[in-house]
Amino acid sequence: EPEVTQTPSHQVTQMGQEVILRCVPISNHLYFYWYRQILGQKVEFLVSFYNNEISEKSEIFDDQFSVERPDGSNFTLKIRSTKLEDSAMYFCASSLGQKDSPLHFGNGTRLTVT
Amino acid sequence: GDSVTQMEGPVTLSEEAFLTINCTYTATGYPSLFWYVQYPGEGLQLLLKATKADDKGSNKGFEATYRKETTSFHLEKGSVQVSDSAVYFCALTGNTGKLIFGQGTTLQVKP
């Protein structure tokens, strides 16, 4: 069964550094998402992406964050200048369509900012 | 805005016990409802879904019924196994397709 893949599985970075988290969504999916889960807390929506543009973003997704689909297969999340509070598990997801289509998640990237 | 509330965990049960994890939601319009499961060290996997009132989603012995009158989508299983130990997330999508999660409920099943 096709799956969403994320790399790396664990990223350690120093405060102020830029990080890029990578995702390969399921190939025929059209909608792409990033979520994050701070340890012990709920899974929070960051951003959704469709037709090569952001369709919705949360208030968490400020100017430090950006997303890109640089080619036909990858979907990346960039954090320009990481802060300690960015430490979390970041999940990529994709789906065929809206509302009734379930999201398929990757296994996540654990980001640790020191 | 739209939101999902789940019962507090952790829930600790003995093998073969009956499981209920309560979930209620607040939403405008007619959301679709989902249960996702997160096994230790893994990502989120869809467990079951229901897209309209009175629909029952079921998978792997788990089931949940979309109750519009009580805005609930409680997860049940008649006989849990040790392998069911995981974190369970109730979630909804509105018209935008964005998935909104509850806070998650940890289930521990002891042999």
Interface residues (C-beta under 8 A of the other chain):
Chain A: V4 Y31 Y33 Y35 Q41 K42 V43 E44 F45 S48 S55 E56 F91 A93 S95 G97 Q98 K99 D100 S101 P102 L103 H104 F105 G106 N107 G108
Chain B: P31 S32 F34 Y36 E42 G43 L44 Q45 L46 K49 T51 F89 T93 G94 N95 T96 G97 K98 L99 I100 F101 G102 Q103 G104
